[in-house]
């Protein structure tokens, strides 16, 4: 498996995707529909302007979710090597959880976790 295999793989990927796009252009008819230009195509007509102001609490809630979701990404490699590293790994993960818990308490105290 050398550079030639990588080149063949890249050529095959470009060829397959290009052929799929060409087939879809020839087979499917082009339709222009008013609903396809809507910001959210869900089948329900939009009522009112689409540029309305949303509450910032939704974004804060999403950011906090992402922080705790990324925590799991860091937790997996720790779980893989915990037996080899020993007590040092346990102390490090406890410090990591303490920092995250303090962030959670801060967000809870500021009211960022209240859903309207």
DRENLUM-123826 format. One record per residue (C-alpha): x, y, z; residue in one letter. Coordinates in pm, whole numbers, plus 50000, padded with zeros to 5 digits. Layout:
XYZA
...
# end
This chain:
500005000050000X
501975029049876X
501375062049711X
499905045249403X
497065030549611X
496255064849749X
496215080049401X
493925052449271X
491615057649568X
491445095349508X
490745090549136X
488005065349216X
486425088849472X
486365117949227X
485065095648948X
482265080249154X
481095113549293X
481295130148951X
479345102148787X
476675104049059X
476295141649009X
476065137848631X
473455110448658X
471345131648891X
471555161348651X
470335140248358X
467705119348535X
466055144848763X
464105173748624X
464905208248758X
461965222248951X
461655257049087X
459435258349390X
458815287549622X
459165265449929X
462635253849822X
463855289449869X
462565290850228X
465125290950511X
463705258950663X
462185234950415X
459845214550632X
456595216250434X
455005242850652X
454805277650501X
456755304350684X
454695329350879X
456135363850924X
459695374850856X
462445349050887X
464865374351039X
463535374951393X
465445378251716X
465945346351917X
466595344552286X
470325341452360X
469545314652620X
469205288752344X
472765295452230X
474125294452585X
472395261252643X
473905247452320X
477395259552412X
477205243452753X
476065211152589X
479075212552355X
481445217652647X
480185186452822X
480095167552493X
483765175452430X
484465162852782X
483515128152664X
486025130752381X
488775136252636X
487415109152865X
487785080752612X
491595082152572X
491915084052950X
489805052652988X
492025034252740X
495285040752928X
494055042353288X
495505008353383X
498925016553242X
499245050953399X
497835041753740X
497085066354020X
498375096053824X
495585091253570X
492995090453847X
494285122853998X
494355139753657X
490785129753574X
489585141153916X
491145175253855X
489535175753509X
486115167253655X
486555193053928X
487195220353672X
484165209553469X
482025207753781X
483035242953876X
482025254453528X
478715236453569X
478105253453904X
478975287253754X
476515281853466X
473845270153709X
474395300253936X
474155324353641X
470885307653529X
472205295553194X
470665261153247X
467115273653298X
464985266252997X
462955297852965X
# end
